[in-house]
Amino acid sequence: MANTNRGAQPGDPLSTRELTILALVAQGRGNREIGENATVRLSENTVKTYLRRVYRKLGARDRAHAVALSMAPHGYQAVLGRLVPKPPPPPRTVTEKLGATAARVS
């Protein structure tokens, strides 16, 4: 049987927990403060593990880079104090609109 547990890969979507932790990083909180947050309640080492997964998935070098990437045009947006994936932009041309319609039909 093949091992399907491949770990976090670049481009993988962030989990709800990872988004919550990234939102707290964006607020300037440290690892210990994030772990002590009422909605998180994790050890400092577990927070570090989640942050490594976030960095890997976003292709970030560090905290500031992860926050910057999450705020990029196709990244994440803050909604009610949480980071959520931004919806894809609407098609800009007739060809793009037709391509999107064709994809939904097939």
Protein Blocks (a to p, Z undefined) as FASTA:
>chain_A
ZZfbgojaehiacdfklmmmmmmmmnopafklmmmpmklopafklmmmmmmmmmmmnopa
blmlmmmmmmmmklccdeehiacdddddddfbfklmmmmmmmmmZZ
